[in-house]
Amino acid sequence: MALLKSGWLWRQTSVLRRWKLNWCDLWMDGSLCFYTTESRRSLEQRVSLKTLCMDVRSGLECGDVTPPESNPRENLVVVVLKDGSTVNMCANSEDESL
């Protein structure tokens, strides 16, 4: 399985809606994986984009999401899943959010 992109992203927790910094990997098979560290030892969440993703929004399309402090709205990426839940992410720069 080939790695397409990896790096640090802010991810909003589903229960308390707090922003948490996670190492993120996007794999060729459509898996989006979140880890506590860059070493990838502790998987926190895995989302199969090929089977679960309904929509992807970015930047100003994420109107109902407030980015973490000191990050502009342009850095936001929201993945809407088929069950209606979302995975809210924010990069440290607009380039990293692509």
mmCIF file as gemmi writes it, N, C-alpha and C atoms, coordinates in Angstrom:
data_model
loop_
_atom_site.group_PDB
_atom_site.id
_atom_site.type_symbol
_atom_site.label_atom_id
_atom_site.label_alt_id
_atom_site.label_comp_id
_atom_site.label_asym_id
_atom_site.label_entity_id
_atom_site.label_seq_id
_atom_site.pdbx_PDB_ins_code
_atom_site.Cartn_x
_atom_site.Cartn_y
_atom_site.Cartn_z
_atom_site.occupancy
_atom_site.B_iso_or_equiv
_atom_site.pdbx_formal_charge
_atom_site.auth_seq_id
_atom_site.auth_asym_id
_atom_site.pdbx_PDB_model_num
ATOM 1 N N . MET Axp A 1 ? 0.853 -1.181 0 1 0 ? 1 A 1
ATOM 2 C CA . MET Axp A 1 ? 0 0 0 1 0 ? 1 A 1
ATOM 3 C C . MET Axp A 1 ? 0.897 1.241 0 1 0 ? 1 A 1
ATOM 4 N N . ALA Axp A 2 ? 0.646 2.153 -0.92 1 0 ? 2 A 1
ATOM 5 C CA . ALA Axp A 2 ? 1.489 3.34 -1.074 1 0 ? 2 A 1
ATOM 6 C C . ALA Axp A 2 ? 0.928 4.529 -0.288 1 0 ? 2 A 1
ATOM 7 N N . LEU Axp A 3 ? 1.835 5.266 0.296 1 0 ? 3 A 1
ATOM 8 C CA . LEU Axp A 3 ? 1.489 6.461 1.058 1 0 ? 3 A 1
ATOM 9 C C . LEU Axp A 3 ? 1.437 7.654 0.109 1 0 ? 3 A 1
ATOM 10 N N . LEU Axp A 4 ? 0.297 8.357 0.08 1 0 ? 4 A 1
ATOM 11 C CA . LEU Axp A 4 ? 0.143 9.524 -0.792 1 0 ? 4 A 1
ATOM 12 C C . LEU Axp A 4 ? 0.629 10.804 -0.136 1 0 ? 4 A 1
ATOM 13 N N . LYS Axp A 5 ? 0.262 10.983 1.126 1 0 ? 5 A 1
ATOM 14 C CA . LYS Axp A 5 ? 0.616 12.216 1.83 1 0 ? 5 A 1
ATOM 15 C C . LYS Axp A 5 ? 0.577 11.959 3.324 1 0 ? 5 A 1
ATOM 16 N N . SER Axp A 6 ? 1.479 12.615 4.047 1 0 ? 6 A 1
ATOM 17 C CA . SER Axp A 6 ? 1.463 12.504 5.501 1 0 ? 6 A 1
ATOM 18 C C . SER Axp A 6 ? 1.946 13.806 6.115 1 0 ? 6 A 1
ATOM 19 N N . GLY Axp A 7 ? 1.547 14.036 7.353 1 0 ? 7 A 1
ATOM 20 C CA . GLY Axp A 7 ? 1.97 15.238 8.058 1 0 ? 7 A 1
ATOM 21 C C . GLY Axp A 7 ? 1.077 15.519 9.243 1 0 ? 7 A 1
ATOM 22 N N . TRP Axp A 8 ? 1.396 16.598 9.943 1 0 ? 8 A 1
ATOM 23 C CA . TRP Axp A 8 ? 0.639 16.997 11.126 1 0 ? 8 A 1
ATOM 24 C C . TRP Axp A 8 ? -0.615 17.76 10.723 1 0 ? 8 A 1
ATOM 25 N N . LEU Axp A 9 ? -1.752 17.384 11.296 1 0 ? 9 A 1
ATOM 26 C CA . LEU Axp A 9 ? -3.027 18.064 11.091 1 0 ? 9 A 1
ATOM 27 C C . LEU Axp A 9 ? -3.723 18.218 12.435 1 0 ? 9 A 1
ATOM 28 N N . TRP Axp A 10 ? -4.465 19.3 12.561 1 0 ? 10 A 1
ATOM 29 C CA . TRP Axp A 10 ? -5.359 19.444 13.699 1 0 ? 10 A 1
ATOM 30 C C . TRP Axp A 10 ? -6.63 18.671 13.364 1 0 ? 10 A 1
ATOM 31 N N . ARG Axp A 11 ? -7.137 17.893 14.322 1 0 ? 11 A 1
ATOM 32 C CA . ARG Axp A 11 ? -8.383 17.144 14.139 1 0 ? 11 A 1
ATOM 33 C C . ARG Axp A 11 ? -9.297 17.463 15.307 1 0 ? 11 A 1
ATOM 34 N N . GLN Axp A 12 ? -10.547 17.755 14.997 1 0 ? 12 A 1
ATOM 35 C CA . GLN Axp A 12 ? -11.501 18.091 16.052 1 0 ? 12 A 1
ATOM 36 C C . GLN Axp A 12 ? -12.098 16.804 16.619 1 0 ? 12 A 1
ATOM 37 N N . THR Axp A 13 ? -12.043 16.657 17.945 1 0 ? 13 A 1
ATOM 38 C CA . THR Axp A 13 ? -12.583 15.45 18.568 1 0 ? 13 A 1
ATOM 39 C C . THR Axp A 13 ? -14.103 15.429 18.427 1 0 ? 13 A 1
ATOM 40 N N . SER Axp A 14 ? -14.662 14.232 18.331 1 0 ? 14 A 1
ATOM 41 C CA . SER Axp A 14 ? -16.093 14.101 18.06 1 0 ? 14 A 1
ATOM 42 C C . SER Axp A 14 ? -16.968 14.398 19.274 1 0 ? 14 A 1
ATOM 43 N N . VAL Axp A 15 ? -16.483 14.157 20.478 1 0 ? 15 A 1
ATOM 44 C CA . VAL Axp A 15 ? -17.318 14.341 21.668 1 0 ? 15 A 1
ATOM 45 C C . VAL Axp A 15 ? -17.23 15.765 22.215 1 0 ? 15 A 1
ATOM 46 N N . LEU Axp A 16 ? -16.046 16.201 22.597 1 0 ? 16 A 1
ATOM 47 C CA . LEU Axp A 16 ? -15.886 17.528 23.206 1 0 ? 16 A 1
ATOM 48 C C . LEU Axp A 16 ? -15.597 18.633 22.194 1 0 ? 16 A 1
ATOM 49 N N . ARG Axp A 17 ? -15.391 18.26 20.933 1 0 ? 17 A 1
ATOM 50 C CA . ARG Axp A 17 ? -15.149 19.209 19.828 1 0 ? 17 A 1
ATOM 51 C C . ARG Axp A 17 ? -13.902 20.059 20.06 1 0 ? 17 A 1
ATOM 52 N N . ARG Axp A 18 ? -12.912 19.497 20.759 1 0 ? 18 A 1
ATOM 53 C CA . ARG Axp A 18 ? -11.639 20.193 20.953 1 0 ? 18 A 1
ATOM 54 C C . ARG Axp A 18 ? -10.695 19.837 19.816 1 0 ? 18 A 1
ATOM 55 N N . TRP Axp A 19 ? -9.789 20.746 19.507 1 0 ? 19 A 1
ATOM 56 C CA . TRP Axp A 19 ? -8.802 20.511 18.459 1 0 ? 19 A 1
ATOM 57 C C . TRP Axp A 19 ? -7.583 19.821 19.052 1 0 ? 19 A 1
ATOM 58 N N . LYS Axp A 20 ? -7.122 18.788 18.364 1 0 ? 20 A 1
ATOM 59 C CA . LYS Axp A 20 ? -6.014 17.966 18.823 1 0 ? 20 A 1
ATOM 60 C C . LYS Axp A 20 ? -5.061 17.751 17.647 1 0 ? 20 A 1
ATOM 61 N N . LEU Axp A 21 ? -3.77 17.893 17.889 1 0 ? 21 A 1
ATOM 62 C CA . LEU Axp A 21 ? -2.778 17.718 16.829 1 0 ? 21 A 1
ATOM 63 C C . LEU Axp A 21 ? -2.477 16.229 16.652 1 0 ? 21 A 1
ATOM 64 N N . ASN Axp A 22 ? -2.646 15.74 15.41 1 0 ? 22 A 1
ATOM 65 C CA . ASN Axp A 22 ? -2.401 14.336 15.091 1 0 ? 22 A 1
ATOM 66 C C . ASN Axp A 22 ? -1.502 14.209 13.87 1 0 ? 22 A 1
ATOM 67 N N . TRP Axp A 23 ? -0.719 13.124 13.831 1 0 ? 23 A 1
ATOM 68 C CA . TRP Axp A 23 ? -0.007 12.751 12.611 1 0 ? 23 A 1
ATOM 69 C C . TRP Axp A 23 ? -1.037 12.072 11.717 1 0 ? 23 A 1
ATOM 70 N N . CYS Axp A 24 ? -1.078 12.443 10.46 1 0 ? 24 A 1
ATOM 71 C CA . CYS Axp A 24 ? -2.095 11.942 9.541 1 0 ? 24 A 1
ATOM 72 C C . CYS Axp A 24 ? -1.432 11.322 8.317 1 0 ? 24 A 1
ATOM 73 N N . ASP Axp A 25 ? -1.931 10.161 7.904 1 0 ? 25 A 1
ATOM 74 C CA . ASP Axp A 25 ? -1.482 9.5 6.68 1 0 ? 25 A 1
ATOM 75 C C . ASP Axp A 25 ? -2.669 9.316 5.753 1 0 ? 25 A 1
ATOM 76 N N . LEU Axp A 26 ? -2.479 9.641 4.484 1 0 ? 26 A 1
ATOM 77 C CA . LEU Axp A 26 ? -3.464 9.342 3.451 1 0 ? 26 A 1
ATOM 78 C C . LEU Axp A 26 ? -2.845 8.285 2.545 1 0 ? 26 A 1
ATOM 79 N N . TRP Axp A 27 ? -3.481 7.117 2.484 1 0 ? 27 A 1
ATOM 80 C CA . TRP Axp A 27 ? -2.95 5.979 1.739 1 0 ? 27 A 1
ATOM 81 C C . TRP Axp A 27 ? -3.651 5.83 0.395 1 0 ? 27 A 1
ATOM 82 N N . MET Axp A 28 ? -2.98 5.186 -0.543 1 0 ? 28 A 1
ATOM 83 C CA . MET Axp A 28 ? -3.486 4.98 -1.899 1 0 ? 28 A 1
ATOM 84 C C . MET Axp A 28 ? -4.837 4.24 -1.91 1 0 ? 28 A 1
ATOM 85 N N . ASP Axp A 29 ? -5.078 3.373 -0.932 1 0 ? 29 A 1
ATOM 86 C CA . ASP Axp A 29 ? -6.34 2.624 -0.889 1 0 ? 29 A 1
ATOM 87 C C . ASP Axp A 29 ? -7.506 3.457 -0.35 1 0 ? 29 A 1
ATOM 88 N N . GLY Axp A 30 ? -7.263 4.735 -0.042 1 0 ? 30 A 1
ATOM 89 C CA . GLY Axp A 30 ? -8.314 5.615 0.455 1 0 ? 30 A 1
ATOM 90 C C . GLY Axp A 30 ? -8.414 5.675 1.964 1 0 ? 30 A 1
ATOM 91 N N . SER Axp A 31 ? -7.487 5.051 2.666 1 0 ? 31 A 1
ATOM 92 C CA . SER Axp A 31 ? -7.493 5.094 4.13 1 0 ? 31 A 1
ATOM 93 C C . SER Axp A 31 ? -6.892 6.402 4.624 1 0 ? 31 A 1
ATOM 94 N N . LEU Axp A 32 ? -7.602 7.04 5.537 1 0 ? 32 A 1
ATOM 95 C CA . LEU Axp A 32 ? -7.123 8.237 6.209 1 0 ? 32 A 1
ATOM 96 C C . LEU Axp A 32 ? -6.909 7.847 7.665 1 0 ? 32 A 1
ATOM 97 N N . CYS Axp A 33 ? -5.649 7.861 8.111 1 0 ? 33 A 1
ATOM 98 C CA . CYS Axp A 33 ? -5.291 7.36 9.443 1 0 ? 33 A 1
ATOM 99 C C . CYS Axp A 33 ? -4.73 8.477 10.308 1 0 ? 33 A 1
ATOM 100 N N . PHE Axp A 34 ? -5.158 8.495 11.566 1 0 ? 34 A 1
ATOM 101 C CA . PHE Axp A 34 ? -4.696 9.486 12.532 1 0 ? 34 A 1
ATOM 102 C C . PHE Axp A 34 ? -3.958 8.782 13.663 1 0 ? 34 A 1
ATOM 103 N N . TYR Axp A 35 ? -2.78 9.301 14.002 1 0 ? 35 A 1
ATOM 104 C CA . TYR Axp A 35 ? -1.936 8.733 15.048 1 0 ? 35 A 1
ATOM 105 C C . TYR Axp A 35 ? -1.583 9.822 16.061 1 0 ? 35 A 1
ATOM 106 N N . THR Axp A 36 ? -1.172 9.399 17.251 1 0 ? 36 A 1
ATOM 107 C CA . THR Axp A 36 ? -0.759 10.362 18.272 1 0 ? 36 A 1
ATOM 108 C C . THR Axp A 36 ? 0.632 10.916 17.983 1 0 ? 36 A 1
ATOM 109 N N . THR Axp A 37 ? 1.483 10.119 17.323 1 0 ? 37 A 1
ATOM 110 C CA . THR Axp A 37 ? 2.847 10.56 17.019 1 0 ? 37 A 1
ATOM 111 C C . THR Axp A 37 ? 3.231 10.175 15.596 1 0 ? 37 A 1
ATOM 112 N N . GLU Axp A 38 ? 4.305 10.76 15.142 1 0 ? 38 A 1
ATOM 113 C CA . GLU Axp A 38 ? 4.83 10.493 13.809 1 0 ? 38 A 1
ATOM 114 C C . GLU Axp A 38 ? 5.318 9.045 13.657 1 0 ? 38 A 1
ATOM 115 N N . SER Axp A 39 ? 5.58 8.367 14.759 1 0 ? 39 A 1
ATOM 116 C CA . SER Axp A 39 ? 6.068 6.981 14.719 1 0 ? 39 A 1
ATOM 117 C C . SER Axp A 39 ? 4.981 5.984 14.299 1 0 ? 39 A 1
ATOM 118 N N . ARG Axp A 40 ? 3.721 6.416 14.279 1 0 ? 40 A 1
ATOM 119 C CA . ARG Axp A 40 ? 2.583 5.596 13.858 1 0 ? 40 A 1
ATOM 120 C C . ARG Axp A 40 ? 2.347 4.377 14.762 1 0 ? 40 A 1
ATOM 121 N N . ARG Axp A 41 ? 2.732 4.467 16.006 1 0 ? 41 A 1
ATOM 122 C CA . ARG Axp A 41 ? 2.566 3.33 16.924 1 0 ? 41 A 1
ATOM 123 C C . ARG Axp A 41 ? 1.159 3.236 17.498 1 0 ? 41 A 1
ATOM 124 N N . SER Axp A 42 ? 0.501 4.363 17.655 1 0 ? 42 A 1
ATOM 125 C CA . SER Axp A 42 ? -0.817 4.364 18.289 1 0 ? 42 A 1
ATOM 126 C C . SER Axp A 42 ? -1.862 4.959 17.339 1 0 ? 42 A 1
ATOM 127 N N . LEU Axp A 43 ? -2.59 4.086 16.656 1 0 ? 43 A 1
ATOM 128 C CA . LEU Axp A 43 ? -3.638 4.514 15.729 1 0 ? 43 A 1
ATOM 129 C C . LEU Axp A 43 ? -4.842 5.005 16.527 1 0 ? 43 A 1
ATOM 130 N N . GLU Axp A 44 ? -5.257 6.25 16.276 1 0 ? 44 A 1
ATOM 131 C CA . GLU Axp A 44 ? -6.417 6.807 16.977 1 0 ? 44 A 1
ATOM 132 C C . GLU Axp A 44 ? -7.7 6.637 16.182 1 0 ? 44 A 1
ATOM 133 N N . GLN Axp A 45 ? -7.61 6.786 14.871 1 0 ? 45 A 1
ATOM 134 C CA . GLN Axp A 45 ? -8.803 6.681 14.037 1 0 ? 45 A 1
ATOM 135 C C . GLN Axp A 45 ? -8.377 6.322 12.624 1 0 ? 45 A 1
ATOM 136 N N . ARG Axp A 46 ? -9.197 5.5 11.981 1 0 ? 46 A 1
ATOM 137 C CA . ARG Axp A 46 ? -8.982 5.172 10.569 1 0 ? 46 A 1
ATOM 138 C C . ARG Axp A 46 ? -10.313 5.337 9.86 1 0 ? 46 A 1
ATOM 139 N N . VAL Axp A 47 ? -10.297 6.083 8.757 1 0 ? 47 A 1
ATOM 140 C CA . VAL Axp A 47 ? -11.499 6.328 7.976 1 0 ? 47 A 1
ATOM 141 C C . VAL Axp A 47 ? -11.24 5.823 6.565 1 0 ? 47 A 1
ATOM 142 N N . SER Axp A 48 ? -12.121 4.964 6.072 1 0 ? 48 A 1
ATOM 143 C CA . SER Axp A 48 ? -12.013 4.481 4.699 1 0 ? 48 A 1
ATOM 144 C C . SER Axp A 48 ? -12.774 5.445 3.795 1 0 ? 48 A 1
ATOM 145 N N . LEU Axp A 49 ? -12.043 6.33 3.143 1 0 ? 49 A 1
ATOM 146 C CA . LEU Axp A 49 ? -12.685 7.343 2.301 1 0 ? 49 A 1
ATOM 147 C C . LEU Axp A 49 ? -13.42 6.716 1.119 1 0 ? 49 A 1
ATOM 148 N N . LYS Axp A 50 ? -12.899 5.62 0.57 1 0 ? 50 A 1
ATOM 149 C CA . LYS Axp A 50 ? -13.536 4.977 -0.587 1 0 ? 50 A 1
ATOM 150 C C . LYS Axp A 50 ? -14.924 4.45 -0.26 1 0 ? 50 A 1
ATOM 151 N N . THR Axp A 51 ? -15.127 3.978 0.95 1 0 ? 51 A 1
ATOM 152 C CA . THR Axp A 51 ? -16.426 3.393 1.289 1 0 ? 51 A 1
ATOM 153 C C . THR Axp A 51 ? -17.309 4.306 2.136 1 0 ? 51 A 1
ATOM 154 N N . LEU Axp A 52 ? -16.733 5.225 2.9 1 0 ? 52 A 1
ATOM 155 C CA . LEU Axp A 52 ? -17.517 6.02 3.848 1 0 ? 52 A 1
ATOM 156 C C . LEU Axp A 52 ? -17.719 7.483 3.471 1 0 ? 52 A 1
ATOM 157 N N . CYS Axp A 53 ? -16.886 8.025 2.584 1 0 ? 53 A 1
ATOM 158 C CA . CYS Axp A 53 ? -16.923 9.459 2.275 1 0 ? 53 A 1
ATOM 159 C C . CYS Axp A 53 ? -18.085 9.815 1.35 1 0 ? 53 A 1
ATOM 160 N N . MET Axp A 54 ? -18.824 10.841 1.741 1 0 ? 54 A 1
ATOM 161 C CA . MET Axp A 54 ? -19.914 11.341 0.921 1 0 ? 54 A 1
ATOM 162 C C . MET Axp A 54 ? -19.558 12.684 0.274 1 0 ? 54 A 1
ATOM 163 N N . ASP Axp A 55 ? -18.757 13.498 0.985 1 0 ? 55 A 1
ATOM 164 C CA . ASP Axp A 55 ? -18.415 14.829 0.487 1 0 ? 55 A 1
ATOM 165 C C . ASP Axp A 55 ? -17.144 15.308 1.185 1 0 ? 55 A 1
ATOM 166 N N . VAL Axp A 56 ? -16.41 16.182 0.502 1 0 ? 56 A 1
ATOM 167 C CA . VAL Axp A 56 ? -15.238 16.833 1.089 1 0 ? 56 A 1
ATOM 168 C C . VAL Axp A 56 ? -15.394 18.328 0.873 1 0 ? 56 A 1
ATOM 169 N N . ARG Axp A 57 ? -15.254 19.088 1.952 1 0 ? 57 A 1
ATOM 170 C CA . ARG Axp A 57 ? -15.354 20.551 1.882 1 0 ? 57 A 1
ATOM 171 C C . ARG Axp A 57 ? -14.035 21.146 2.346 1 0 ? 57 A 1
ATOM 172 N N . SER Axp A 58 ? -13.729 22.313 1.815 1 0 ? 58 A 1
ATOM 173 C CA . SER Axp A 58 ? -12.488 22.964 2.246 1 0 ? 58 A 1
ATOM 174 C C . SER Axp A 58 ? -12.684 24.47 2.348 1 0 ? 58 A 1
ATOM 175 N N . GLY Axp A 59 ? -11.834 25.076 3.162 1 0 ? 59 A 1
ATOM 176 C CA . GLY Axp A 59 ? -11.813 26.53 3.295 1 0 ? 59 A 1
ATOM 177 C C . GLY Axp A 59 ? -13.149 27.124 3.683 1 0 ? 59 A 1
ATOM 178 N N . LEU Axp A 60 ? -13.604 28.069 2.892 1 0 ? 60 A 1
ATOM 179 C CA . LEU Axp A 60 ? -14.83 28.805 3.196 1 0 ? 60 A 1
ATOM 180 C C . LEU Axp A 60 ? -16.085 27.949 3.086 1 0 ? 60 A 1
ATOM 181 N N . GLU Axp A 61 ? -15.994 26.76 2.473 1 0 ? 61 A 1
ATOM 182 C CA . GLU Axp A 61 ? -17.133 25.839 2.406 1 0 ? 61 A 1
ATOM 183 C C . GLU Axp A 61 ? -17.441 25.22 3.773 1 0 ? 61 A 1
ATOM 184 N N . CYS Axp A 62 ? -16.529 25.376 4.719 1 0 ? 62 A 1
ATOM 185 C CA . CYS Axp A 62 ? -16.675 24.803 6.067 1 0 ? 62 A 1
ATOM 186 C C . CYS Axp A 62 ? -17.261 25.838 7.01 1 0 ? 62 A 1
ATOM 187 N N . GLY Axp A 63 ? -18.334 26.478 6.609 1 0 ? 63 A 1
ATOM 188 C CA . GLY Axp A 63 ? -18.896 27.606 7.334 1 0 ? 63 A 1
ATOM 189 C C . GLY Axp A 63 ? -19.267 27.362 8.777 1 0 ? 63 A 1
ATOM 190 N N . ASP Axp A 64 ? -19.686 26.141 9.13 1 0 ? 64 A 1
ATOM 191 C CA . ASP Axp A 64 ? -20.129 25.877 10.498 1 0 ? 64 A 1
ATOM 192 C C . ASP Axp A 64 ? -19.011 25.384 11.413 1 0 ? 64 A 1
ATOM 193 N N . VAL Axp A 65 ? -17.78 25.318 10.916 1 0 ? 65 A 1
ATOM 194 C CA . VAL Axp A 65 ? -16.643 24.84 11.711 1 0 ? 65 A 1
ATOM 195 C C . VAL Axp A 65 ? -15.734 26.02 12.05 1 0 ? 65 A 1
ATOM 196 N N . THR Axp A 66 ? -15.397 26.155 13.322 1 0 ? 66 A 1
ATOM 197 C CA . THR Axp A 66 ? -14.468 27.193 13.767 1 0 ? 66 A 1
ATOM 198 C C . THR Axp A 66 ? -13.076 26.586 13.853 1 0 ? 66 A 1
ATOM 199 N N . PRO Axp A 67 ? -12.107 27.14 13.12 1 0 ? 67 A 1
ATOM 200 C CA . PRO Axp A 67 ? -10.755 26.56 13.143 1 0 ? 67 A 1
ATOM 201 C C . PRO Axp A 67 ? -10.079 26.76 14.497 1 0 ? 67 A 1
ATOM 202 N N . PRO Axp A 68 ? -9.026 25.98 14.764 1 0 ? 68 A 1
ATOM 203 C CA . PRO Axp A 68 ? -8.288 26.186 16.011 1 0 ? 68 A 1
ATOM 204 C C . PRO Axp A 68 ? -7.68 27.584 16.05 1 0 ? 68 A 1
ATOM 205 N N . GLU Axp A 69 ? -7.414 28.049 17.25 1 0 ? 69 A 1
ATOM 206 C CA . GLU Axp A 69 ? -6.865 29.39 17.444 1 0 ? 69 A 1
ATOM 207 C C . GLU Axp A 69 ? -5.632 29.611 16.579 1 0 ? 69 A 1
ATOM 208 N N . SER Axp A 70 ? -5.536 30.77 15.989 1 0 ? 70 A 1
ATOM 209 C CA . SER Axp A 70 ? -4.436 31.235 15.133 1 0 ? 70 A 1
ATOM 210 C C . SER Axp A 70 ? -4.374 30.549 13.771 1 0 ? 70 A 1
ATOM 211 N N . ASN Axp A 71 ? -5.413 29.808 13.394 1 0 ? 71 A 1
ATOM 212 C CA . ASN Axp A 71 ? -5.482 29.215 12.059 1 0 ? 71 A 1
ATOM 213 C C . ASN Axp A 71 ? -6.655 29.822 11.3 1 0 ? 71 A 1
ATOM 214 N N . PRO Axp A 72 ? -6.446 30.238 10.059 1 0 ? 72 A 1
ATOM 215 C CA . PRO Axp A 72 ? -7.547 30.813 9.284 1 0 ? 72 A 1
ATOM 216 C C . PRO Axp A 72 ? -8.477 29.726 8.741 1 0 ? 72 A 1
ATOM 217 N N . ARG Axp A 73 ? -9.673 30.117 8.422 1 0 ? 73 A 1
ATOM 218 C CA . ARG Axp A 73 ? -10.69 29.216 7.873 1 0 ? 73 A 1
ATOM 219 C C . ARG Axp A 73 ? -10.226 28.546 6.573 1 0 ? 73 A 1
ATOM 220 N N . GLU Axp A 74 ? -9.349 29.198 5.823 1 0 ? 74 A 1
ATOM 221 C CA . GLU Axp A 74 ? -8.859 28.644 4.554 1 0 ? 74 A 1
ATOM 222 C C . GLU Axp A 74 ? -8.096 27.333 4.737 1 0 ? 74 A 1
ATOM 223 N N . ASN Axp A 75 ? -7.642 27.039 5.949 1 0 ? 75 A 1
ATOM 224 C CA . ASN Axp A 75 ? -6.873 25.821 6.215 1 0 ? 75 A 1
ATOM 225 C C . ASN Axp A 75 ? -7.751 24.629 6.596 1 0 ? 75 A 1
ATOM 226 N N . LEU Axp A 76 ? -9.059 24.825 6.67 1 0 ? 76 A 1
ATOM 227 C CA . LEU Axp A 76 ? -9.973 23.759 7.087 1 0 ? 76 A 1
ATOM 228 C C . LEU Axp A 76 ? -10.261 22.766 5.968 1 0 ? 76 A 1
ATOM 229 N N . VAL Axp A 77 ? -10.446 21.503 6.354 1 0 ? 77 A 1
ATOM 230 C CA . VAL Axp A 77 ? -10.929 20.443 5.47 1 0 ? 77 A 1
ATOM 231 C C . VAL Axp A 77 ? -11.923 19.624 6.285 1 0 ? 77 A 1
ATOM 232 N N . VAL Axp A 78 ? -13.121 19.419 5.736 1 0 ? 78 A 1
ATOM 233 C CA . VAL Axp A 78 ? -14.145 18.628 6.41 1 0 ? 78 A 1
ATOM 234 C C . VAL Axp A 78 ? -14.54 17.474 5.497 1 0 ? 78 A 1
ATOM 235 N N . VAL Axp A 79 ? -14.46 16.258 6.031 1 0 ? 79 A 1
ATOM 236 C CA . VAL Axp A 79 ? -14.91 15.069 5.315 1 0 ? 79 A 1
ATOM 237 C C . VAL Axp A 79 ? -16.266 14.689 5.896 1 0 ? 79 A 1
ATOM 238 N N . VAL Axp A 80 ? -17.298 14.67 5.043 1 0 ? 80 A 1
ATOM 239 C CA . VAL Axp A 80 ? -18.643 14.288 5.466 1 0 ? 80 A 1
ATOM 240 C C . VAL Axp A 80 ? -18.819 12.806 5.151 1 0 ? 80 A 1
ATOM 241 N N . LEU Axp A 81 ? -19.165 12.037 6.177 1 0 ? 81 A 1
ATOM 242 C CA . LEU Axp A 81 ? -19.314 10.591 6.019 1 0 ? 81 A 1
ATOM 243 C C . LEU Axp A 81 ? -20.771 10.216 5.748 1 0 ? 81 A 1
ATOM 244 N N . LYS Axp A 82 ? -20.981 9.036 5.206 1 0 ? 82 A 1
ATOM 245 C CA . LYS Axp A 82 ? -22.322 8.582 4.826 1 0 ? 82 A 1
ATOM 246 C C . LYS Axp A 82 ? -23.295 8.529 5.991 1 0 ? 82 A 1
ATOM 247 N N . ASP Axp A 83 ? -22.792 8.332 7.215 1 0 ? 83 A 1
ATOM 248 C CA . ASP Axp A 83 ? -23.683 8.284 8.382 1 0 ? 83 A 1
ATOM 249 C C . ASP Axp A 83 ? -24.044 9.677 8.911 1 0 ? 83 A 1
ATOM 250 N N . GLY Axp A 84 ? -23.563 10.727 8.221 1 0 ? 84 A 1
ATOM 251 C CA . GLY Axp A 84 ? -23.861 12.102 8.615 1 0 ? 84 A 1
ATOM 252 C C . GLY Axp A 84 ? -22.825 12.729 9.527 1 0 ? 84 A 1
ATOM 253 N N . SER Axp A 85 ? -21.913 11.931 10.053 1 0 ? 85 A 1
ATOM 254 C CA . SER Axp A 85 ? -20.852 12.482 10.901 1 0 ? 85 A 1
ATOM 255 C C . SER Axp A 85 ? -19.784 13.145 10.033 1 0 ? 85 A 1
ATOM 256 N N . THR Axp A 86 ? -18.908 13.889 10.666 1 0 ? 86 A 1
ATOM 257 C CA . THR Axp A 86 ? -17.848 14.585 9.936 1 0 ? 86 A 1
ATOM 258 C C . THR Axp A 86 ? -16.498 14.331 10.589 1 0 ? 86 A 1
ATOM 259 N N . VAL Axp A 87 ? -15.461 14.453 9.786 1 0 ? 87 A 1
ATOM 260 C CA . VAL Axp A 87 ? -14.088 14.468 10.279 1 0 ? 87 A 1
ATOM 261 C C . VAL Axp A 87 ? -13.576 15.864 9.96 1 0 ? 87 A 1
ATOM 262 N N . ASN Axp A 88 ? -13.424 16.693 10.985 1 0 ? 88 A 1
ATOM 263 C CA . ASN Axp A 88 ? -12.992 18.077 10.819 1 0 ? 88 A 1
ATOM 264 C C . ASN Axp A 88 ? -11.493 18.171 11.041 1 0 ? 88 A 1
ATOM 265 N N . MET Axp A 89 ? -10.791 18.726 10.054 1 0 ? 89 A 1
ATOM 266 C CA . MET Axp A 89 ? -9.338 18.837 10.117 1 0 ? 89 A 1
ATOM 267 C C . MET Axp A 89 ? -8.916 20.25 9.763 1 0 ? 89 A 1
ATOM 268 N N . CYS Axp A 90 ? -7.742 20.623 10.235 1 0 ? 90 A 1
ATOM 269 C CA . CYS Axp A 90 ? -7.189 21.929 9.914 1 0 ? 90 A 1
ATOM 270 C C . CYS Axp A 90 ? -5.68 21.794 9.778 1 0 ? 90 A 1
ATOM 271 N N . ALA Axp A 91 ? -5.153 22.278 8.674 1 0 ? 91 A 1
ATOM 272 C CA . ALA Axp A 91 ? -3.713 22.244 8.436 1 0 ? 91 A 1
ATOM 273 C C . ALA Axp A 91 ? -3.085 23.528 8.969 1 0 ? 91 A 1
ATOM 274 N N . ASN Axp A 92 ? -1.772 23.522 9.085 1 0 ? 92 A 1
ATOM 275 C CA . ASN Axp A 92 ? -1.066 24.709 9.563 1 0 ? 92 A 1
ATOM 276 C C . ASN Axp A 92 ? -0.881 25.756 8.475 1 0 ? 92 A 1
ATOM 277 N N . SER Axp A 93 ? -1.129 25.382 7.221 1 0 ? 93 A 1
ATOM 278 C CA . SER Axp A 93 ? -1.082 26.344 6.122 1 0 ? 93 A 1
ATOM 279 C C . SER Axp A 93 ? -2.083 25.91 5.057 1 0 ? 93 A 1
ATOM 280 N N . GLU Axp A 94 ? -2.455 26.832 4.192 1 0 ? 94 A 1
ATOM 281 C CA . GLU Axp A 94 ? -3.401 26.512 3.126 1 0 ? 94 A 1
ATOM 282 C C . GLU Axp A 94 ? -2.811 25.475 2.174 1 0 ? 94 A 1
ATOM 283 N N . ASP Axp A 95 ? -1.505 25.551 1.895 1 0 ? 95 A 1
ATOM 284 C CA . ASP Axp A 95 ? -0.846 24.573 1.024 1 0 ? 95 A 1
ATOM 285 C C . ASP Axp A 95 ? -0.916 23.168 1.603 1 0 ? 95 A 1
ATOM 286 N N . GLU Axp A 96 ? -0.749 23.035 2.918 1 0 ? 96 A 1
ATOM 287 C CA . GLU Axp A 96 ? -0.798 21.72 3.561 1 0 ? 96 A 1
ATOM 288 C C . GLU Axp A 96 ? -2.203 21.133 3.565 1 0 ? 96 A 1
ATOM 289 N N . SER Axp A 97 ? -3.211 21.957 3.393 1 0 ? 97 A 1
ATOM 290 C CA . SER Axp A 97 ? -4.586 21.459 3.415 1 0 ? 97 A 1
ATOM 291 C C . SER Axp A 97 ? -5 20.837 2.087 1 0 ? 97 A 1
ATOM 292 N N . LEU Axp A 98 ? -4.171 20.957 1.07 1 0 ? 98 A 1
ATOM 293 C CA . LEU Axp A 98 ? -4.502 20.384 -0.243 1 0 ? 98 A 1
ATOM 294 C C . LEU Axp A 98 ? -4.155 18.931 -0.324 1 0 ? 98 A 1
